[in-house]
């Protein structure tokens, strides 16, 4: 059997620019969906299934 390492786990990496861009892209998708629903509601569109 190999001995267990007593070294502590390294800390997780800090968020970088790619994580920021991921959140920006997600916010853009949500904002686009909201504006799409608002625009479609002007034409009497309703969500199906409810």
N, C-alpha and C positions, 0 to 999 in steps of 0.2 A: 504494500500500500504506500502511496506517496503521501508525504506529510501535507497537511492543509496549510495554505498560505495565511499568515497572520496580517498581511497587508490589508488596510481598509479599502473599500471600494472607492474609486475616484469619483469626484462630484460630477453630476450631469453637466453637459456642455451648456453654455449660456445661449439664449436665443440669438440668432443672427439675422442678417438682412433677408434670408430666404423665408424664415418664419414670418417676418413682417410682411413680405410679399404674399405669402399664403393667406394671411388674415385680410389683406387688402383685396385680394381676388375673391375671397368668400364674401366680404362686405359688398363688393361690386355685384356679385351674383344675386345676393339677397335684395339689394336696392333695385336691380333690374327687374326681378320678379315682382316686387311691389309696384313699380311703375307700370309694368305690363298689366297687372290686375287692375290698377286704377284706370288705365287707358281703355281696357276692354269693358270695364263697368260703364263707361260712357255710352257703349253700344248695346247695353242691356244683357251683357254676358253674365252668367252665374256659374259657379262651380258645380260640376256634376257630382252626384253621389250623396246628396244631403238633404 
